[in-house]
Amino acid sequence: MLGTAVALNACAPPPPGNHDVADAFPIKAEERTFAFVADHGPSDAQWTARDEARIRKFAGLYVRRGRTALLIATRFSAEEGARTRAAQSLRTRLIGAGVRSRDIVIALGAAPVDIGAALVVTFRGYEVEVAECGDWSGTTGFNPTNLPHTDYGCSYQRNIGLMLSDPGDLIDTEEFGGLDAQRASIVIQSYRAGELTGAEVSEEEQGTAATLGQE
């Protein structure tokens, strides 16, 4: 009986996979708070190259994933003038890194931590959650069910999820900006009149791929 059981187990099909990879390996988006803390005083000279790089990186993250205003909070124990100068200095750098000025809110003395002249910058956004691949419990040599392998489609779904610029688009996509009706009307009228609808090209810029860039 033991020998029969071993033989039957040897002939058993491998664990089946799922034809629907989106169902087997879902891409999820989870809302969270993104935070950035800067130990900075009121003088612009106190920003280091490392600070500047971190600010640009955080600003880029906000531009891609920000779903709320970008809140700059200063420590409550700092002198009001120093708090204001430090917050404005950071605000200027965030705008220079691509954040729209209307998306930035300054809250003096509202920082949740009190470390030096800390500035705490926060916003709400989404972070992606993808499957961990590597389930090789199935086999490819014996598959009488003809179902996909247990790991089939995992890397595909994982790569798609990791390439999302804003995982929040899985939950709620942002609205597109309206069309410029006045510009569209001008282009249509020019097209009907047989006129150019794009920018004019100067003689210096005219040519083919083989001739452009040659002296």
TIDREN-732625 format. One record per atom (N, C-alpha, C): residue in three letters; x, y, z. Coordinates in steps of 0.02 Angstrom, whole numbers, plus 32768, in hexadecimal, padded with zeros to 4 digits. Layout:
BEGIN
[r "ala",[X,Y,Z]]
...
% end
This chain:
BEGIN
[r "met",[8029,7FC4,8000]]
[r "met",[8000,8000,8000]]
[r "met",[802B,803F,8000]]
[r "leu",[8063,803C,8026]]
[r "leu",[8090,8075,8028]]
[r "leu",[80AE,8081,7FE3]]
[r "gly",[80C2,804A,7FC1]]
[r "gly",[80DE,8051,7F7F]]
[r "gly",[80AC,806E,7F4E]]
[r "thr",[806C,805A,7F55]]
[r "thr",[8038,8074,7F29]]
[r "thr",[802D,80BE,7F34]]
[r "ala",[802E,80D4,7F73]]
[r "ala",[8024,811B,7F84]]
[r "ala",[805D,8145,7F67]]
[r "val",[809B,812C,7F6D]]
[r "val",[80D4,8151,7F51]]
[r "val",[80CE,8157,7F06]]
[r "ala",[80B8,8121,7EE5]]
[r "ala",[80B0,8123,7E9C]]
[r "ala",[807B,8154,7E87]]
[r "leu",[8043,8156,7EAC]]
[r "leu",[800D,8184,7E9B]]
[r "leu",[8022,81CC,7EA5]]
[r "asn",[8049,81DA,7EDA]]
[r "asn",[8061,821E,7EE5]]
[r "asn",[8091,8233,7EAF]]
[r "ala",[80B9,8205,7E96]]
[r "ala",[80E8,8215,7E62]]
[r "ala",[80C5,8228,7E21]]
[r "cys",[8089,820D,7E17]]
[r "cys",[8063,821C,7DDA]]
[r "cys",[8033,8256,7DE3]]
[r "ala",[802F,8272,7E1F]]
[r "ala",[8000,82A9,7E2B]]
[r "ala",[8015,82E7,7E05]]
[r "pro",[7FE5,830D,7DEB]]
[r "pro",[7FF7,8349,7DC5]]
[r "pro",[8014,837F,7DF3]]
[r "pro",[803B,83AC,7DD9]]
[r "pro",[8058,83E2,7E01]]
[r "pro",[8022,8413,7E17]]
[r "pro",[8030,843C,7E4A]]
[r "pro",[7FFF,846E,7E5E]]
[r "pro",[7FEE,849C,7E23]]
[r "pro",[7FAE,84A5,7E13]]
[r "pro",[7F9C,84CD,7DD9]]
[r "pro",[7FA6,8517,7DE5]]
[r "gly",[7FB1,853B,7DAF]]
[r "gly",[7FB5,8583,7DB2]]
[r "gly",[7F71,85A1,7DA3]]
[r "asn",[7F71,85DF,7D8E]]
[r "asn",[7F32,8603,7D80]]
[r "asn",[7F37,8624,7D3C]]
[r "his",[7F05,861B,7D12]]
[r "his",[7F06,8639,7CD0]]
[r "his",[7F04,8686,7CD4]]
[r "asp",[7EE3,86A0,7D07]]
[r "asp",[7EDD,86E8,7D10]]
[r "asp",[7F16,8701,7D3C]]
[r "val",[7F4B,871C,7D1C]]
[r "val",[7F85,8731,7D43]]
[r "val",[7F75,876D,7D6F]]
[r "ala",[7F46,8796,7D59]]
[r "ala",[7F33,87D1,7D82]]
[r "ala",[7F12,87BB,7DC2]]
[r "asp",[7EEF,8782,7DC0]]
[r "asp",[7ECF,8768,7DFC]]
[r "asp",[7F01,8741,7E27]]
[r "ala",[7F2F,871E,7E06]]
[r "ala",[7F60,86F6,7E2B]]
[r "ala",[7F95,8722,7E4C]]
[r "phe",[7FA9,8757,7E2B]]
[r "phe",[7FDD,8784,7E45]]
[r "phe",[7FC5,87CD,7E3F]]
[r "pro",[7F97,87E1,7E69]]
[r "pro",[7F7A,8824,7E64]]
[r "pro",[7FAC,885B,7E74]]
[r "ile",[7FA2,8894,7E54]]
[r "ile",[7FCA,88D0,7E62]]
[r "ile",[7F9F,88FD,7E8E]]
[r "lys",[7FB5,890B,7ECA]]
[r "lys",[7F8D,8931,7EF9]]
[r "lys",[7FAE,8974,7F08]]
[r "ala",[7F85,89A5,7F1A]]
[r "ala",[7F9E,89E7,7F2E]]
[r "ala",[7F86,89F5,7F74]]
[r "glu",[7FB4,8A09,7F9F]]
[r "glu",[7FA3,8A17,7FE5]]
[r "glu",[7FB4,8A60,7FF5]]
[r "glu",[7F84,8A83,8012]]
[r "glu",[7F8E,8ACA,8022]]
[r "glu",[7FBA,8AD0,8061]]
[r "arg",[7FE7,8B00,805F]]
[r "arg",[8014,8B0A,8098]]
[r "arg",[802A,8B53,8099]]
[r "thr",[804C,8B65,80D0]]
[r "thr",[8067,8BA8,80D7]]
[r "thr",[80B1,8BA7,80C7]]
[r "phe",[80C6,8BD0,8098]]
[r "phe",[810D,8BD8,8087]]
[r "phe",[8127,8C14,80AE]]
[r "ala",[8162,8C0C,80CD]]
[r "ala",[817D,8C41,80F7]]
[r "ala",[81C7,8C4E,80E8]]
[r "phe",[81D9,8C8C,80F2]]
[r "phe",[821E,8CA2,80E6]]
[r "phe",[8231,8CD1,811F]]
[r "val",[8268,8CC3,8142]]
[r "val",[827E,8CEC,817A]]
[r "val",[82C1,8D0C,8169]]
[r "ala",[82C5,8D4E,8171]]
[r "ala",[8302,8D72,8162]]
[r "ala",[8319,8D98,81A0]]
[r "asp",[8356,8D8D,81B6]]
[r "asp",[8374,8DB3,81ED]]
[r "asp",[8394,8DF1,81D1]]
[r "his",[836E,8E27,81D1]]
[r "his",[8384,8E63,81AE]]
[r "his",[8373,8EA1,81D7]]
[r "gly",[83A1,8ED1,81D6]]
[r "gly",[8395,8F11,81F7]]
[r "gly",[837A,8F44,81C6]]
[r "pro",[8373,8F82,81DB]]
[r "pro",[8355,8FB6,81B1]]
[r "pro",[8381,8FD0,8179]]
[r "ser",[83C0,8FC0,817A]]
[r "ser",[83EE,8FDA,8147]]
[r "ser",[83F1,8FAB,810A]]
[r "asp",[83EB,8FC7,80CE]]
[r "asp",[83F1,8F9F,8091]]
[r "asp",[8435,8F7D,808C]]
[r "ala",[8467,8F9B,80AA]]
[r "ala",[84AB,8F7E,80A5]]
[r "ala",[84B0,8F3C,80C9]]
[r "gln",[847F,8F2C,80F3]]
[r "gln",[8482,8EEE,811A]]
[r "gln",[846A,8EB1,80F3]]
[r "trp",[8450,8EBB,80B7]]
[r "trp",[843C,8E82,808D]]
[r "trp",[847A,8E62,806F]]
[r "thr",[8482,8E22,8079]]
[r "thr",[84BB,8DFE,805D]]
[r "thr",[84A8,8DDF,801A]]
[r "ala",[84DB,8DC6,7FF7]]
[r "ala",[84CE,8DA5,7FB7]]
[r "ala",[84A2,8D68,7FC1]]
[r "arg",[84AD,8D45,7FF9]]
[r "arg",[8483,8D0A,8008]]
[r "arg",[843B,8D1F,8015]]
[r "asp",[8432,8D58,8038]]
[r "asp",[83EE,8D71,8044]]
[r "asp",[83CB,8D80,8002]]
[r "glu",[83EF,8DA3,7FD6]]
[r "glu",[83D2,8DB6,7F96]]
[r "glu",[83BD,8D79,7F6E]]
[r "ala",[83E6,8D45,7F6E]]
[r "ala",[83D7,8D07,7F4A]]
[r "ala",[8399,8CE6,7F67]]
[r "arg",[8394,8CE4,7FA9]]
[r "arg",[835A,8CC5,7FCA]]
[r "arg",[831A,8CEC,7FBB]]
[r "ile",[8320,8D2E,7FB9]]
[r "ile",[82E5,8D58,7FAB]]
[r "ile",[82CC,8D4B,7F64]]
[r "arg",[82FB,8D48,7F34]]
[r "arg",[82E7,8D3B,7EEF]]
[r "arg",[82C6,8CF6,7EE7]]
[r "lys",[82E2,8CC5,7F0B]]
[r "lys",[82C6,8C81,7F07]]
[r "lys",[827F,8C7F,7F25]]
[r "phe",[8276,8CA0,7F5E]]
[r "phe",[8235,8CA0,7F7E]]
[r "phe",[8202,8CC8,7F54]]
[r "ala",[8218,8CFE,7F36]]
[r "ala",[81EC,8D26,7F0C]]
[r "ala",[81D5,8CFC,7ED0]]
[r "gly",[8203,8CD7,7EB2]]
[r "gly",[81F1,8CAC,7E7A]]
[r "gly",[81BF,8C77,7E8E]]
[r "leu",[81C7,8C5C,7ECA]]
[r "leu",[8197,8C2B,7EE4]]
[r "leu",[8152,8C4A,7EEC]]
[r "tyr",[8151,8C87,7F05]]
[r "tyr",[8110,8CA9,7F0E]]
[r "tyr",[80EF,8CB7,7ECB]]
[r "val",[8115,8CCF,7E9B]]
[r "val",[80F9,8CDE,7E59]]
[r "val",[80D8,8CA0,7E3A]]
[r "arg",[80F7,8C66,7E45]]
[r "arg",[80DC,8C28,7E28]]
[r "arg",[80A2,8C0C,7E51]]
[r "arg",[80A6,8C0F,7E93]]
[r "arg",[8077,8BE9,7EBC]]
[r "arg",[804D,8C13,7EEC]]
[r "gly",[805A,8C53,7EF0]]
[r "gly",[8036,8C7C,7F20]]
[r "gly",[7FEA,8C7E,7F15]]
[r "arg",[7FC4,8C6F,7F48]]
[r "arg",[7F7B,8C71,7F45]]
[r "arg",[7F5D,8CA5,7F73]]
[r "thr",[7F88,8CC7,7F99]]
[r "thr",[7F72,8CFC,7FC6]]
[r "thr",[7FA2,8D37,7FBE]]
[r "ala",[7F96,8D6C,7FE4]]
[r "ala",[7FC6,8DA3,7FE5]]
[r "ala",[8007,8D8C,8005]]
[r "leu",[803C,8DAF,7FF4]]
[r "leu",[807E,8DA0,8012]]
[r "leu",[8086,8DCD,804F]]
[r "leu",[8085,8DAF,808A]]
[r "leu",[8085,8DD6,80C8]]
[r "leu",[80CC,8DDD,80E3]]
[r "ile",[80E1,8E1C,80ED]]
[r "ile",[8121,8E2B,810D]]
[r "ile",[8112,8E41,8154]]
[r "ala",[8127,8E19,8185]]
[r "ala",[811B,8E29,81CB]]
[r "ala",[815E,8E37,81ED]]
[r "thr",[8161,8E6C,8216]]
[r "thr",[819E,8E7D,823A]]
[r "thr",[8196,8E6C,8283]]
[r "arg",[81CE,8E68,82A6]]
[r "arg",[81CC,8E56,82ED]]
[r "arg",[81AC,8E8E,8316]]
[r "phe",[818B,8E7D,834A]]
[r "phe",[8164,8EAD,8371]]
[r "phe",[818F,8ED8,839F]]
[r "ser",[81CC,8EC1,83AF]]
[r "ser",[81F4,8EE5,83E0]]
[r "ser",[8224,8F17,83C1]]
[r "ala",[8224,8F1C,837F]]
[r "ala",[8252,8F4B,835E]]
[r "ala",[8234,8F91,835D]]
[r "glu",[825F,8FC3,8358]]
[r "glu",[8249,9008,8354]]
[r "glu",[8222,9012,8313]]
[r "glu",[81EB,9038,8315]]
[r "glu",[81BD,903D,82DD]]
[r "glu",[81DF,9055,829D]]
[r "gly",[820B,9086,82A2]]
[r "gly",[822D,909F,8267]]
[r "gly",[8259,9069,8248]]
[r "ala",[827C,9044,8272]]
[r "ala",[82A7,900E,8259]]
[r "ala",[827D,8FD7,8238]]
[r "arg",[8244,8FC8,8257]]
[r "arg",[8219,8F95,8239]]
[r "arg",[8201,8FAA,81F4]]
[r "thr",[81ED,8FE8,81EF]]
[r "thr",[81D3,9001,81AF]]
[r "thr",[8208,9000,8179]]
[r "arg",[8245,9017,818B]]
[r "arg",[827B,9019,8159]]
[r "arg",[828E,8FD2,8143]]
[r "ala",[8290,8FA3,8172]]
[r "ala",[82A2,8F5F,8160]]
[r "ala",[826D,8F40,8133]]
[r "ala",[822D,8F4A,8144]]
[r "ala",[81F7,8F2E,811B]]
[r "ala",[81F6,8F4C,80D5]]
[r "gln",[81FF,8F8D,80D1]]
[r "gln",[81FF,8FAE,808F]]
[r "gln",[823A,8F98,8065]]
[r "ser",[8274,8F8E,8086]]
[r "ser",[82AF,8F77,8062]]
[r "ser",[82A2,8F32,8044]]
[r "leu",[8283,8F05,806A]]
[r "leu",[8274,8EC3,8051]]
[r "leu",[823E,8EC7,801B]]
[r "arg",[820D,8EF1,8024]]
[r "arg",[81D8,8EF9,7FF3]]
[r "arg",[81F5,8F0F,7FAF]]
[r "thr",[8225,8F3D,7FB1]]
[r "thr",[8245,8F54,7F73]]
[r "thr",[8268,8F1B,7F4F]]
[r "arg",[8289,8EF1,7F75]]
[r "arg",[82AC,8EB8,7F57]]
[r "arg",[827C,8E84,7F3B]]
[r "leu",[8245,8E79,7F5C]]
[r "leu",[8213,8E49,7F43]]
[r "leu",[81F4,8E62,7F02]]
[r "ile",[81E6,8EA2,7EFF]]
[r "ile",[81CB,8EBF,7EC1]]
[r "ile",[81FE,8EB9,7E88]]
[r "gly",[823D,8EC6,7E99]]
[r "gly",[8272,8EBF,7E67]]
[r "gly",[827A,8E78,7E4E]]
[r "ala",[8265,8E48,7E77]]
[r "ala",[826B,8E01,7E65]]
[r "ala",[822C,8DE7,7E41]]
[r "gly",[81FB,8E13,7E35]]
[r "gly",[81C1,8DFF,7E0E]]
[r "gly",[817E,8DFF,7E30]]
[r "val",[817C,8E0D,7E72]]
[r "val",[813C,8E0D,7E96]]
[r "val",[8119,8E50,7E89]]
[r "arg",[80D8,8E4D,7E7A]]
[r "arg",[80B2,8E8B,7E6F]]
[r "arg",[80A9,8EB0,7EB1]]
[r "ser",[80AF,8EF2,7EAE]]
[r "ser",[80AC,8F1B,7EEB]]
[r "ser",[8069,8F13,7F0E]]
[r "arg",[8033,8F0B,7EE7]]
[r "arg",[7FF1,8F06,7F07]]
[r "arg",[7FE7,8EC4,7F2C]]
[r "asp",[8014,8E94,7F21]]
[r "asp",[800D,8E53,7F42]]
[r "asp",[8033,8E50,7F85]]
[r "ile",[8055,8E87,7F97]]
[r "ile",[807E,8E87,7FD4]]
[r "ile",[805B,8EAE,800B]]
[r "val",[8055,8E90,8045]]
[r "val",[8036,8EAF,8080]]
[r "val",[806A,8EB0,80B8]]
[r "ile",[8073,8EEA,80D7]]
[r "ile",[80A2,8EF2,810E]]
[r "ile",[807C,8EF6,8150]]
[r "ala",[8090,8ECC,8180]]
[r "ala",[8071,8ECC,81C3]]
[r "ala",[80A8,8ED9,81F6]]
[r "leu",[80AD,8F17,820D]]
[r "leu",[80E1,8F29,823D]]
[r "leu",[80D3,8F0A,8281]]
[r "gly",[8106,8EEA,829E]]
[r "gly",[8100,8ECE,82E1]]
[r "gly",[80D6,8E8F,82E5]]
[r "ala",[80CA,8E6E,82AC]]
[r "ala",[809E,8E33,82AC]]
[r "ala",[80C4,8DF3,82A2]]
[r "ala",[8107,8DF5,82A4]]
[r "ala",[812E,8DB8,8299]]
[r "ala",[8123,8D86,82D1]]
[r "pro",[811C,8D46,82C1]]
[r "pro",[8111,8D14,82F5]]
[r "pro",[8150,8D01,831C]]
[r "val",[8189,8D19,8305]]
[r "val",[81C8,8D0C,8328]]
[r "val",[81EA,8D4D,8338]]
[r "asp",[8215,8D4E,8369]]
[r "asp",[8238,8D8B,837D]]
[r "asp",[8282,8D7C,8381]]
[r "ile",[82A2,8D7C,8346]]
[r "ile",[82EA,8D6D,8343]]
[r "ile",[830D,8DA7,831F]]
[r "gly",[8330,8DCF,8345]]
[r "gly",[8354,8E07,8327]]
[r "gly",[8323,8E37,8304]]
[r "ala",[8334,8E48,82C7]]
[r "ala",[8308,8E74,829F]]
[r "ala",[82E6,8E4B,826A]]
[r "ala",[82CB,8E11,827D]]
[r "ala",[82B1,8DE1,824D]]
[r "ala",[8274,8DFC,8228]]
[r "leu",[8272,8DE9,81E8]]
[r "leu",[8238,8DF5,81BD]]
[r "leu",[821D,8DB1,81A9]]
[r "val",[81DE,8DA6,81B4]]
[r "val",[81BF,8D66,81A2]]
[r "val",[818F,8D72,8168]]
[r "val",[819C,8D50,8131]]
[r "val",[8173,8D58,80F5]]
[r "val",[814E,8D16,80E9]]
[r "thr",[810C,8D1A,80E1]]
[r "thr",[80E4,8CDD,80D9]]
[r "thr",[80B0,8CE5,80A3]]
[r "phe",[809A,8CAD,8087]]
[r "phe",[8061,8CAA,805A]]
[r "phe",[8046,8C63,8058]]
[r "arg",[8009,8C5C,8043]]
[r "arg",[7FEA,8C1A,803D]]
[r "arg",[7FEE,8C03,7FF4]]
[r "gly",[7FFF,8BC3,7FEB]]
[r "gly",[8003,8BA7,7FA9]]
[r "gly",[7FFC,8B5C,7FAD]]
[r "tyr",[8009,8B3A,7F75]]
[r "tyr",[8002,8AF2,7F73]]
[r "tyr",[8044,8AD0,7F64]]
[r "glu",[804C,8A95,7F81]]
[r "glu",[8087,8A6C,7F75]]
[r "glu",[806F,8A28,7F5B]]
[r "val",[8094,8A0D,7F2B]]
[r "val",[807F,89D0,7F0B]]
[r "val",[8092,8993,7F35]]
[r "glu",[8068,895F,7F31]]
[r "glu",[8076,8920,7F52]]
[r "glu",[8071,88E9,7F1D]]
[r "val",[80A8,88C8,7F10]]
[r "val",[80AA,8894,7EDC]]
[r "val",[80BD,8851,7EFA]]
[r "ala",[80B0,881D,7ED4]]
[r "ala",[80BD,87D8,7EEB]]
[r "ala",[8108,87CA,7EEC]]
[r "glu",[811D,879E,7F19]]
[r "glu",[8161,8785,7F1A]]
[r "glu",[8163,8744,7EF1]]
[r "cys",[818A,8744,7EBC]]
[r "cys",[818C,870A,7E8F]]
[r "cys",[81BE,86D6,7EA8]]
[r "gly",[81BA,869B,7E8A]]
[r "gly",[81E9,8666,7E9B]]
[r "gly",[81C8,8626,7EB3]]
[r "asp",[8188,861D,7EA5]]
[r "asp",[8166,85DF,7EB9]]
[r "asp",[8170,85AB,7E82]]
[r "trp",[81A1,857E,7E8D]]
[r "trp",[81B0,854B,7E5B]]
[r "trp",[8197,8506,7E71]]
[r "ser",[8160,8505,7E97]]
[r "ser",[8146,84C5,7EAF]]
[r "ser",[8129,849B,7E77]]
[r "gly",[8115,84BA,7E41]]
[r "gly",[80FC,8494,7E08]]
[r "gly",[8134,847B,7DDD]]
[r "thr",[8124,8452,7DAC]]
[r "thr",[8156,8439,7D7C]]
[r "thr",[813F,8447,7D36]]
[r "thr",[816D,844C,7D09]]
[r "thr",[815C,8458,7CC3]]
[r "thr",[8160,8419,7C99]]
[r "gly",[817F,83E4,7CB4]]
[r "gly",[8186,83A6,7C8E]]
[r "gly",[8148,837B,7C8F]]
[r "phe",[8120,837D,7CC3]]
[r "phe",[80E5,8353,7CC8]]
[r "phe",[80AA,8380,7CDB]]
[r "asn",[807E,838D,7CAC]]
[r "asn",[8047,83BC,7CB7]]
[r "asn",[8009,83A5,7C91]]
[r "pro",[7FE9,836F,7CA8]]
[r "pro",[7FAD,8356,7C84]]
[r "pro",[7F73,8385,7C86]]
[r "thr",[7F70,83B4,7CB5]]
[r "thr",[7F38,83E3,7CBA]]
[r "thr",[7F3F,841C,7C87]]
[r "asn",[7F7D,8425,7C6E]]
[r "asn",[7F8B,845B,7C3E]]
[r "asn",[7F7D,84A0,7C5A]]
[r "leu",[7F7D,84A7,7C9C]]
[r "leu",[7F75,84E7,7CBC]]
[r "leu",[7FB9,850A,7CC1]]
[r "pro",[7FBB,854C,7CC7]]
[r "pro",[7FFB,856F,7CCD]]
[r "pro",[8021,8559,7D0B]]
[r "his",[8062,8565,7D08]]
[r "his",[808E,8557,7D41]]
[r "his",[807A,8584,7D7B]]
[r "thr",[8089,856F,7DB9]]
[r "thr",[8077,8595,7DF4]]
[r "thr",[8093,85DC,7DF4]]
[r "asp",[80CC,85E6,7DD4]]
[r "asp",[80ED,8627,7DD4]]
[r "asp",[80DF,864D,7D92]]
[r "tyr",[80B5,8630,7D68]]
[r "tyr",[80A8,864D,7D26]]
[r "tyr",[8088,8692,7D2C]]
[r "gly",[80A7,86C4,7D0E]]
[r "gly",[808D,8708,7D0D]]
[r "gly",[80A2,8733,7D48]]
[r "cys",[80C5,8716,7D79]]
[r "cys",[80D7,873C,7DB4]]
[r "cys",[8107,8775,7DA4]]
[r "ser",[813D,8766,7D82]]
[r "ser",[816F,879A,7D72]]
[r "ser",[8151,87D0,7D46]]
[r "tyr",[8123,87BC,7D19]]
[r "tyr",[8102,87EC,7CED]]
[r "tyr",[80DA,881E,7D17]]
[r "gln",[80B1,8804,7D45]]
[r "gln",[8089,882F,7D6F]]
[r "gln",[80B4,885A,7D9E]]
[r "arg",[80E9,883C,7DB8]]
[r "arg",[8115,8860,7DE5]]
[r "arg",[8137,889A,7DC2]]
[r "asn",[8150,888E,7D85]]
[r "asn",[8172,88C3,7D60]]
[r "asn",[8142,88FC,7D4E]]
[r "ile",[8104,88EA,7D3B]]
[r "ile",[80D2,891D,7D2B]]
[r "ile",[80C5,8949,7D68]]
[r "gly",[80BE,8929,7DA2]]
[r "gly",[80B1,894E,7DDF]]
[r "gly",[80EA,897C,7DF2]]
[r "leu",[8128,8964,7DEB]]
[r "leu",[8162,898C,7DFE]]
[r "leu",[816F,89C6,7DCD]]
[r "met",[8152,89C1,7D91]]
[r "met",[815B,89F7,7D60]]
[r "met",[8127,8A2E,7D67]]
[r "leu",[80F6,8A25,7D92]]
[r "leu",[80C2,8A58,7D9A]]
[r "leu",[80E0,8A98,7DB7]]
[r "ser",[80D6,8ACF,7D95]]
[r "ser",[80EE,8B0F,7DAE]]
[r "ser",[80C6,8B24,7DEC]]
[r "asp",[8084,8B1A,7DE9]]
[r "asp",[8059,8B28,7E21]]
[r "asp",[802B,8AED,7E2D]]
[r "pro",[8039,8AC3,7E5E]]
[r "pro",[800E,8A8A,7E6C]]
[r "pro",[7FC6,8A9E,7E7C]]
[r "gly",[7FBC,8ADD,7E8F]]
[r "gly",[7F79,8AF5,7E9E]]
[r "gly",[7F4B,8AF4,7E62]]
[r "asp",[7F68,8AF1,7E25]]
[r "asp",[7F3F,8AEE,7DE9]]
[r "asp",[7F16,8AAD,7DE7]]
[r "leu",[7F2C,8A7A,7E0C]]
[r "leu",[7F05,8A3D,7E0F]]
[r "leu",[7EC4,8A47,7E36]]
[r "ile",[7EC4,8A78,7E63]]
[r "ile",[7E8A,8A86,7E8C]]
[r "ile",[7E5F,8ABE,7E6E]]
[r "asp",[7E80,8AF4,7E5D]]
[r "asp",[7E5C,8B2E,7E44]]
[r "asp",[7E8A,8B58,7E19]]
[r "thr",[7E7E,8B59,7DD9]]
[r "thr",[7EA9,8B7F,7DAC]]
[r "thr",[7E9B,8BC9,7DB3]]
[r "glu",[7ECE,8BF2,7DA9]]
[r "glu",[7EC6,8C3A,7DAC]]
[r "glu",[7EA5,8C53,7D6D]]
[r "glu",[7E7F,8C89,7D73]]
[r "glu",[7E5D,8CA5,7D3A]]
[r "glu",[7E8E,8CC7,7D0B]]
[r "phe",[7E7F,8CC0,7CCA]]
[r "phe",[7EA9,8CE1,7C98]]
[r "phe",[7E96,8D2C,7C95]]
[r "gly",[7EC7,8D54,7C84]]
[r "gly",[7EB9,8D9A,7C7C]]
[r "gly",[7E8F,8DA7,7C3E]]
[r "gly",[7E67,8DDB,7C40]]
[r "gly",[7E3C,8DEB,7C07]]
[r "gly",[7E63,8E01,7BC9]]
[r "leu",[7E45,8DF8,7B90]]
[r "leu",[7E65,8E0C,7B51]]
[r "leu",[7E62,8E58,7B49]]
[r "asp",[7E93,8E73,7B26]]
[r "asp",[7E94,8EBA,7B17]]
[r "asp",[7E67,8EC5,7ADA]]
[r "ala",[7E28,8ED7,7AE6]]
[r "ala",[7DF7,8EDE,7AB0]]
[r "ala",[7E0B,8F15,7A7E]]
[r "gln",[7E28,8F4B,7A98]]
[r "gln",[7E3C,8F82,7A6C]]
[r "gln",[7E73,8F6C,7A3C]]
[r "arg",[7EA5,8F49,7A56]]
[r "arg",[7EDB,8F31,7A2C]]
[r "arg",[7EC2,8EFD,79FA]]
[r "ala",[7E95,8ED0,7A10]]
[r "ala",[7E7A,8E9D,79E4]]
[r "ala",[7E54,8EBD,79AA]]
[r "ser",[7E2F,8EF2,79B9]]
[r "ser",[7E09,8F15,7984]]
[r "ser",[7E37,8F34,7950]]
[r "ile",[7E6F,8F51,7967]]
[r "ile",[7E9F,8F70,7938]]
[r "ile",[7EBE,8F3B,790B]]
[r "val",[7ED1,8F02,7928]]
[r "val",[7EF0,8ECC,7901]]
[r "val",[7EBF,8EB1,78CC]]
[r "ile",[7E80,8EA8,78DF]]
[r "ile",[7E4E,8E8F,78B0]]
[r "ile",[7E43,8EC0,7877]]
[r "gln",[7E3E,8F00,7887]]
[r "gln",[7E35,8F32,7853]]
[r "gln",[7E71,8F35,7823]]
[r "ser",[7EAD,8F31,783E]]
[r "ser",[7EE9,8F31,7814]]
[r "ser",[7EEB,8EF4,77E8]]
[r "tyr",[7ED8,8EBA,7803]]
[r "tyr",[7ED8,8E7C,77DB]]
[r "tyr",[7EA6,8E81,77A2]]
[r "arg",[7E6B,8E9B,77AF]]
[r "arg",[7E39,8EA3,777A]]
[r "arg",[7E4F,8ED4,7744]]
[r "ala",[7E76,8F05,7759]]
[r "ala",[7E8E,8F37,7728]]
[r "ala",[7ECD,8F21,7704]]
[r "gly",[7EE6,8EE5,7714]]
[r "gly",[7F22,8ECC,76F4]]
[r "gly",[7F62,8EEB,770E]]
[r "glu",[7F5F,8F09,7749]]
[r "glu",[7F99,8F29,7766]]
[r "glu",[7FBC,8EFA,7796]]
[r "leu",[7FFA,8F0C,77AA]]
[r "leu",[801F,8EE4,77DA]]
[r "leu",[7FFD,8EE5,781E]]
[r "thr",[7FFB,8EAC,783E]]
[r "thr",[7FDD,8EA9,7881]]
[r "thr",[8011,8EA2,78B8]]
[r "gly",[804F,8E96,78A5]]
[r "gly",[8085,8E90,78D6]]
[r "gly",[80B5,8ECA,78D3]]
[r "ala",[80EB,8EC4,78F8]]
[r "ala",[811E,8EF8,78F7]]
[r "ala",[8144,8EF7,78B6]]
[r "glu",[8155,8F32,789D]]
[r "glu",[817C,8F36,7860]]
[r "glu",[81C3,8F1F,786C]]
[r "val",[81E0,8EFE,783A]]
[r "val",[8224,8EE5,783D]]
[r "val",[8251,8F13,7815]]
[r "ser",[8287,8F2A,7834]]
[r "ser",[82B5,8F57,7811]]
[r "ser",[82DD,8F30,77DD]]
[r "glu",[82FC,8F54,77AF]]
[r "glu",[8323,8F33,777B]]
[r "glu",[835E,8F0D,7798]]
[r "glu",[837A,8F26,77CF]]
[r "glu",[83B2,8F04,77EE]]
[r "glu",[839F,8EC0,780A]]
[r "glu",[835E,8EB9,781D]]
[r "glu",[8347,8E7B,783C]]
[r "glu",[832A,8E4A,780A]]
[r "gln",[8321,8E60,77CB]]
[r "gln",[8304,8E34,779A]]
[r "gln",[8339,8E04,777F]]
[r "gly",[8324,8DC8,776C]]
[r "gly",[8352,8D96,7751]]
[r "gly",[8339,8D51,7760]]
[r "thr",[8363,8D20,7751]]
[r "thr",[8352,8CDA,775E]]
[r "thr",[837D,8CC0,7797]]
[r "ala",[836F,8C83,77AA]]
[r "ala",[8396,8C64,77E0]]
[r "ala",[83DF,8C5C,77CC]]
[r "ala",[83EB,8C56,778A]]
[r "ala",[842F,8C4C,7773]]
[r "ala",[8457,8C8D,7770]]
[r "thr",[8433,8CC6,776A]]
[r "thr",[8455,8D05,7762]]
[r "thr",[8455,8D30,77A1]]
[r "leu",[8424,8D28,77CC]]
[r "leu",[8421,8D50,7808]]
[r "leu",[845E,8D43,7835]]
[r "gly",[847A,8D77,7850]]
[r "gly",[84B2,8D70,787C]]
[r "gly",[84F5,8D71,7857]]
[r "gln",[84F3,8D70,7814]]
[r "gln",[8531,8D72,77EE]]
[r "gln",[8541,8DBA,77DA]]
[r "glu",[857F,8DCB,77D9]]
[r "glu",[8594,8E0E,77C4]]
[r "glu",[8593,8E14,7779]]
% end
